[in-house]
Amino acid sequence: MIINPKEIPLPKLVSYLQGTVAPRPIALVSSVDQQGNVNLSPFSFFNLFSLNPPILVFSPSRRARNNTTKHTLENVLEVPEVVINMIHYDMVQQVSLASCDFPKGVNEFIKAGLTEVKSTVVKPPCVGESHVSFECKVNQVIPLGNEGGAGNLVICEVQLIHINDSILDSEGRIDPQLLNAVARMGNDYYSRASGDAIFTVPKPNEKVGLGIDALPTEIRTSKILSGNDLGMLGNSEKLPSAEAIVQFKSEHPQFTNLSEEASHQQAKQFLQSGDVEKAWLVLMRN
């Protein structure tokens, strides 16, 4: 399928875009107008874009059905401050309720049964149920178009961060299992980042991997090892030394005379358990 965005109806395009650019983190944004009326609304067009300075960006799109603007956008143009509250699984239904198109002036905190907590340096309140809240000043609003569905980038500089101690591990780091984050998919779908859905992939950082192109041909063209398997092998800095291979063979003679297929199957098992070194040694046993 090949799609030209200009040649299909907007609702169809929205379905493809939101269904494929996913999962998207959700910003539960609180804002106020010049009269001090509070608004609370979730946005999944959202992410972290800079560390120094710390910049978060979310985008309240113009409504596709009638090309009107959302109250959050109107508020930040009047009072350039927001609190971006992160959501978790135990509050997702309340957050969904806050997304209803209530009339201007209605406080979604009350409608969704969420708790207003006075912020420290900005006017909009924090959400008491959120594990993490970012008090932000709005540096800039960049409109991306004038038609229905067009986004408006709200560039927010973090002034203060509130983190609930309950989501920290013993070393004071964010524990993703305790964070229990929820992200937006397409249509009515969400995803939950917890349990087996959370996994680790070692970052290359300062080292430079061999690359899949540098793997021996019989490994690179294996019918057993997947692209992910080859990626793990290719992320190694170097092949195992001859001394390491000899030592491995003496300590694990059961792997010495394996066929190529059997060695690839065994290496795959080691890779699935995260032991890249042993996977290499089995593959290089000869």
Summary of the structure (lengths in Angstrom):
residues: 286
radius of gyration: 25.1
end to end distance: 45.6
largest distance: 79.1
contacts: 811
relative contact order: 0.12
helix: 34%
strand: 24%
